[in-house]
Every structure is written in structure tokens, then in C-alpha cells.
Amino acid sequence: MAPVVTSVSPAQGNPAGGTPVTINGSGFIGATVVRFGPNLATNVVVVSDTQITARTPPGSGTVKVTVTGPTGTSTQNVFFTYTTVAAPVLTALSPTSGPTGGGNTVTITGTNLTGATQVLFGAAPATILTNTATQIT
């Protein structure tokens, strides 16, 4: 049976490509090709039978995401939209300091925060608890 694609997250990204995405579905073991429309994704990693990570190629408009493996190519209608998204703007951080070992809750305030996929404190990634257009916890 051909791979099955059920979702891609995020479902939109920059037309220049390079957006890190997670593709969910099944039958991914042995997958060799991920396409966004006719274009090949880069940095494709088959994480498990149900998950692939990749980076989008350059593109435009709304395109179908497909996965090809030894048993065929997915046929589901899962789409990715290339769109220019305004960059996030951070205006406040509360609290402004915390323990070096981490673990405390921080509220980040700003604009264009919807869809944020990563928050870094220096090089250390944080866990996003909540996310709105103006606030990330």
C-alpha cells in the first residue's frame, strides 16, 4: 500500500523555501521522495512509519504534499500554501530573568506571533505552552 499523508505542519511557509515541516501519516518507512507540488523537499528525514521531517523547496501558491516510497506515491489531498508572513515582533518578556537551569514559565508579548513553531533562549529551545497572535507562553 502506498504511503498515506494525513497532515503537514505548519501548512504554510515562505515562497523562498526552507520552512521546516513535519509530515504525518503512515507507511513512511522506506520513503525516498517528498514533494511540494512538483518540487523536491530537502533535508528529508523519515523519523518513523508515521512521521517525516523536511524543509520546503521554493514555490508559490497552494501545492499538494506527496510522499513516495517503495509501494507508490500518496494520493491524499494535503496541501501547503506558500505565503509571505510578517515577521514576529517581540515587545516584552515577563519575567525578564530566571534560573539558569530553566523550567520557569515566561510570557512573550508582541505581534505576528501566530504559528510560531520555535522559541529559543540563546541556543536552548523552549516548550511552547500557548500561542496567540500577540502572546506566547
C-alpha positions in Angstrom: 0.0 0.0 0.0 1.3 3.5 -0.9 2.2 6.0 1.9 -0.7 7.9 3.3 -0.3 11.7 4.2 -2.8 13.0 6.8 -1.3 16.4 7.6 1.6 18.8 7.3 2.6 21.2 10.0 2.9 24.1 9.5 0.6 24.2 6.5 2.1 27.5 5.1 5.6 28.9 4.7 7.9 31.3 2.8 8.0 31.2 -1.0 11.8 31.1 -0.8 11.5 27.6 0.7 13.4 26.3 3.7 10.4 26.1 6.0 10.9 23.2 8.4 7.8 20.9 8.3 6.5 17.7 9.9 4.5 15.4 7.7 2.2 13.0 9.4 0.6 9.8 8.1 1.5 6.2 7.7 3.6 3.9 5.5 6.6 6.1 5.6 9.4 3.5 6.2 11.5 3.3 3.1 10.1 6.6 1.7 12.6 8.2 -0.7 10.9 11.3 -2.0 8.8 14.1 -0.6 7.4 16.7 -3.0 5.6 20.0 -2.5 3.8 20.2 -5.8 6.4 19.2 -8.5 9.4 20.3 -6.3 11.5 18.1 -4.1 11.8 18.8 -0.4 15.2 18.9 1.2 16.6 17.6 4.5 14.1 14.7 4.4 14.3 12.5 7.5 12.0 9.5 7.9 11.5 9.8 11.7 9.1 6.8 11.9 6.5 5.0 9.9 4.1 7.8 10.8 6.3 10.9 10.7 8.8 12.7 8.3 10.6 15.9 8.8 11.7 18.0 5.8 12.4 21.5 4.5 10.2 23.0 1.8 11.6 23.8 -1.6 11.0 27.2 -3.1 7.5 27.5 -4.6 4.3 29.5 -5.0 0.6 29.2 -4.4 -1.0 26.2 -2.8 0.5 22.8 -3.6 -0.1 19.2 -2.8 2.3 17.4 -0.5 3.2 13.8 -1.5 5.4 11.1 -0.2 6.8 8.4 -2.4 8.1 5.0 -1.1 8.7 1.5 -2.4 5.0 0.9 -2.6 3.9 4.0 -4.5 3.1 7.7 -4.0 0.5 9.1 -1.6 -2.7 10.4 -3.2 -4.4 12.3 -0.3 -5.3 16.0 -0.7 -3.0 17.5 1.9 -1.8 21.0 0.9 0.9 23.5 1.7 0.5 27.2 0.9 3.4 29.4 0.1 2.8 32.8 1.6 4.7 35.8 2.8 4.1 36.0 6.5 5.0 39.1 8.5 8.0 38.5 10.8 7.3 38.2 14.6 8.0 41.4 16.6 8.8 40.9 20.3 7.9 43.8 22.6 8.0 42.4 26.2 9.2 39.4 28.2 8.0 38.5 31.6 9.8 37.7 33.8 13.0 39.1 32.4 15.2 36.7 34.3 15.1 33.2 35.7 17.1 30.3 36.9 20.0 29.1 34.7 18.6 25.5 34.8 15.3 26.7 33.2 11.9 25.3 33.9 10.1 28.5 34.6 7.1 29.9 32.7 7.8 33.0 30.6 5.3 35.2 28.7 6.4 36.7 25.5 4.3 39.6 24.1 4.5 41.1 20.6 2.8 40.9 17.2 2.7 38.4 14.4 3.2 35.5 16.8 0.5 33.2 15.5 2.0 30.0 14.1 5.3 30.3 15.9 7.0 26.9 15.9 10.0 27.6 18.0 11.2 29.8 20.8 14.9 29.9 21.7 16.5 31.2 24.8 20.0 31.6 23.5 20.5 28.2 21.7 18.2 26.4 24.1 14.7 25.6 22.7 11.7 26.2 25.0 8.4 24.4 25.1 5.5 26.5 23.7 2.5 26.1 26.1 0.2 28.6 24.4 0.4 30.7 21.3 -1.8 33.6 20.0 -1.2 36.5 17.6 0.1 38.7 20.5 1.4 36.3 23.2 3.4 33.1 23.6 3.8 31.3 27.0 
